[in-house]
Amino acid sequence: MNIGEAVKERIIELCRERDISINKLCNMSGVTQSTVNNIVSGRNNSATISTIKKLCDGLGITIQKFFASNLFSDLEQEIE
């Protein structure tokens, strides 16, 4: 799994935990629907930290909590 896939899965996981839709997350965080849709569909594999921070703010969690997931434990090396 690469970082883009892990971010995608983490966003989906957090929405499921809170029983909210991607659309609701967009409204809560102020991130455009197209941006989040591109991330969760896999079209955008490089979400910015700024976008992730906005999503975290909307969810009421810290960036540390966002990345405190096993999804980020065994990421593939991006540079070879």
Phi and psi in degrees as GROMACS dihedral restraints (atoms count N, CA, C in turn):
[ dihedral_restraints ]
;  ai    aj    ak    al  type     phi  dphi    fc
    3     4     5     6     1  -101.4    20    10
    4     5     6     7     1   175.9    20    10
    6     7     8     9     1   -61.7    20    10
    7     8     9    10     1   -40.2    20    10
    9    10    11    12     1   -61.3    20    10
   10    11    12    13     1   -42.8    20    10
   12    13    14    15     1   -66.2    20    10
   13    14    15    16     1   -39.1    20    10
   15    16    17    18     1   -65.4    20    10
   16    17    18    19     1   -42.4    20    10
   18    19    20    21     1   -62.4    20    10
   19    20    21    22     1   -45.9    20    10
   21    22    23    24     1   -55.4    20    10
   22    23    24    25     1   -51.3    20    10
   24    25    26    27     1   -63.4    20    10
   25    26    27    28     1   -37.0    20    10
   27    28    29    30     1   -67.5    20    10
   28    29    30    31     1   -40.3    20    10
   30    31    32    33     1   -62.5    20    10
   31    32    33    34     1   -46.3    20    10
   33    34    35    36     1   -61.9    20    10
   34    35    36    37     1   -42.9    20    10
   36    37    38    39     1   -60.3    20    10
   37    38    39    40     1   -46.2    20    10
   39    40    41    42     1   -65.7    20    10
   40    41    42    43     1   -37.2    20    10
   42    43    44    45     1   -65.6    20    10
   43    44    45    46     1   -42.3    20    10
   45    46    47    48     1   -62.7    20    10
   46    47    48    49     1   -44.6    20    10
   48    49    50    51     1   -57.8    20    10
   49    50    51    52     1   -35.7    20    10
   51    52    53    54     1   -96.9    20    10
   52    53    54    55     1    -0.3    20    10
   54    55    56    57     1    54.6    20    10
   55    56    57    58     1    48.6    20    10
   57    58    59    60     1  -124.2    20    10
   58    59    60    61     1   154.6    20    10
   60    61    62    63     1   -85.4    20    10
   61    62    63    64     1   166.3    20    10
   63    64    65    66     1   -60.8    20    10
   64    65    66    67     1   -39.8    20    10
   66    67    68    69     1   -60.3    20    10
   67    68    69    70     1   -43.6    20    10
   69    70    71    72     1   -63.4    20    10
   70    71    72    73     1   -41.3    20    10
   72    73    74    75     1   -59.7    20    10
   73    74    75    76     1   -41.9    20    10
   75    76    77    78     1   -60.4    20    10
   76    77    78    79     1   -45.6    20    10
   78    79    80    81     1   -63.1    20    10
   79    80    81    82     1   -39.0    20    10
   81    82    83    84     1   -71.6    20    10
   82    83    84    85     1   -30.1    20    10
   84    85    86    87     1  -104.7    20    10
   85    86    87    88     1   -16.9    20    10
   87    88    89    90     1    79.1    20    10
   88    89    90    91     1    12.8    20    10
   90    91    92    93     1   -92.4    20    10
   91    92    93    94     1   137.3    20    10
   93    94    95    96     1   -64.4    20    10
   94    95    96    97     1   148.9    20    10
   96    97    98    99     1   -58.8    20    10
   97    98    99   100     1   -39.9    20    10
   99   100   101   102     1   -64.0    20    10
  100   101   102   103     1   -38.1    20    10
  102   103   104   105     1   -63.2    20    10
  103   104   105   106     1   -49.2    20    10
  105   106   107   108     1   -68.0    20    10
  106   107   108   109     1   -40.4    20    10
  108   109   110   111     1   -60.1    20    10
  109   110   111   112     1   -40.2    20    10
  111   112   113   114     1   -64.3    20    10
  112   113   114   115     1   -35.5    20    10
  114   115   116   117     1   -70.0    20    10
  115   116   117   118     1   -50.5    20    10
  117   118   119   120     1   -75.8    20    10
  118   119   120   121     1   -16.8    20    10
  120   121   122   123     1   -88.0    20    10
  121   122   123   124     1   -11.8    20    10
  123   124   125   126     1    90.3    20    10
  124   125   126   127     1     0.0    20    10
  126   127   128   129     1   -70.5    20    10
  127   128   129   130     1   -27.5    20    10
  129   130   131   132     1  -118.0    20    10
  130   131   132   133     1   108.7    20    10
  132   133   134   135     1   -99.7    20    10
  133   134   135   136     1    14.5    20    10
  135   136   137   138     1  -139.1    20    10
  136   137   138   139     1    62.9    20    10
  138   139   140   141     1   -61.5    20    10
  139   140   141   142     1   138.7    20    10
  141   142   143   144     1   -77.8    20    10
  142   143   144   145     1   157.1    20    10
  144   145   146   147     1   -61.2    20    10
  145   146   147   148     1   -35.3    20    10
  147   148   149   150     1   -60.6    20    10
  148   149   150   151     1   -43.7    20    10
  150   151   152   153     1   -65.1    20    10
  151   152   153   154     1   -44.9    20    10
  153   154   155   156     1   -61.8    20    10
  154   155   156   157     1   -39.3    20    10
  156   157   158   159     1   -62.6    20    10
  157   158   159   160     1   -42.5    20    10
  159   160   161   162     1   -62.6    20    10
  160   161   162   163     1   -42.2    20    10
  162   163   164   165     1   -62.9    20    10
  163   164   165   166     1   -41.9    20    10
  165   166   167   168     1   -61.6    20    10
  166   167   168   169     1   -43.8    20    10
  168   169   170   171     1   -59.3    20    10
  169   170   171   172     1   -43.7    20    10
  171   172   173   174     1   -63.0    20    10
  172   173   174   175     1   -34.9    20    10
  174   175   176   177     1   -84.0    20    10
  175   176   177   178     1   -10.6    20    10
  177   178   179   180     1    74.4    20    10
  178   179   180   181     1    31.7    20    10
  180   181   182   183     1  -125.9    20    10
  181   182   183   184     1   164.7    20    10
  183   184   185   186     1   -88.0    20    10
  184   185   186   187     1   162.5    20    10
  186   187   188   189     1   -61.1    20    10
  187   188   189   190     1   -36.7    20    10
  189   190   191   192     1   -59.1    20    10
  190   191   192   193     1   -42.3    20    10
  192   193   194   195     1   -67.3    20    10
  193   194   195   196     1   -36.7    20    10
  195   196   197   198     1   -58.7    20    10
  196   197   198   199     1   -46.5    20    10
  198   199   200   201     1   -86.2    20    10
  199   200   201   202     1    -4.8    20    10
  201   202   203   204     1   -83.8    20    10
  202   203   204   205     1    63.6    20    10
  204   205   206   207     1  -137.8    20    10
  205   206   207   208     1   147.4    20    10
  207   208   209   210     1   -61.6    20    10
  208   209   210   211     1   -18.7    20    10
  210   211   212   213     1   -58.0    20    10
  211   212   213   214     1   -29.7    20    10
  213   214   215   216     1   -97.0    20    10
  214   215   216   217     1     3.4    20    10
  216   217   218   219     1   -73.3    20    10
  217   218   219   220     1   -41.9    20    10
  219   220   221   222     1  -122.6    20    10
  220   221   222   223     1    51.7    20    10
  222   223   224   225     1   -70.6    20    10
  223   224   225   226     1   147.9    20    10
  225   226   227   228     1   -67.7    20    10
  226   227   228   229     1   149.5    20    10
  228   229   230   231     1   -70.1    20    10
  229   230   231   232     1   130.8    20    10
  231   232   233   234     1   -85.0    20    10
  232   233   234   235     1   -27.8    20    10
  234   235   236   237     1  -111.7    20    10
  235   236   237   238     1   132.1    20    10
